[in-house]
């Protein structure tokens, strides 16, 4: 059975490790320090608890599968620090867009999968990892799919982060997730509020404008979508995750870099190439970067 290698011990990576433990699936964790920390896993819905120390990766095997559930800006530095056999599939699972092009340029011979997940998890200050919501995962092959690898990977992820939906055109799903992140993440980080606070009428004009700007960019890219449809998706996530704090909110509160350059920044770069104005998305990025620079030591 192929081994799953998980990059890092973030919240999503840790719940995948916990699922591997519970299902007796071979896995290892790769960390910057070369040593893993104990995971205290809690599933709120079932009350299931598990404490374990994941096995630490020593060297890659050609049959391994590499999952990268990292921040977007961590993907390339992580890959560059690893010695990878060319046969190892790379599975990108993060917010935002832009890393895919970087990975394909630097690692052209690897099978590559792009994915998004609506699983919700966070790490508490005491180190406990809470799986707060079981969602769905959408994945799509971007480069070099091979029949045997496809079957192995698809079966594995249906088990670990299912239900999984394998998309022929993952770009549309990535853009839908990007729209949701562009509306929710900066606003909740700038105003220091949980997702549900965006239900207030005061935020409606901004959310409407964000969705209109993204719909215009998507249309020019051959991914037609109405602003109303994007808005419906944004509010569906706001309502479903009302008690949760966005990842960008948590990053800013903790003084960590955010993924704003891979969310708003990516949309702005695409819009600029297409000659489309996105003033609201630009303004939110400016506000967020000002707050981020004031929160991070050394900025």
PyMOL commands that set and color helices and strands:
alter all, ss='L'
color gray80, all
select helices_A, chain A and resi 11-23+72-80+99-106+147-160+170-190+195-199+201-220+227-240+247-253+260-262+264-274+279-295
alter helices_A, ss='H'
color red, helices_A
select strands_A, chain A and resi 4-7+27-30+38-43+49-53+65-68+89-93+112-117+120-123+128-133+137-143+164-166
alter strands_A, ss='S'
color yellow, strands_A
deselect
rebuild
show_as cartoon
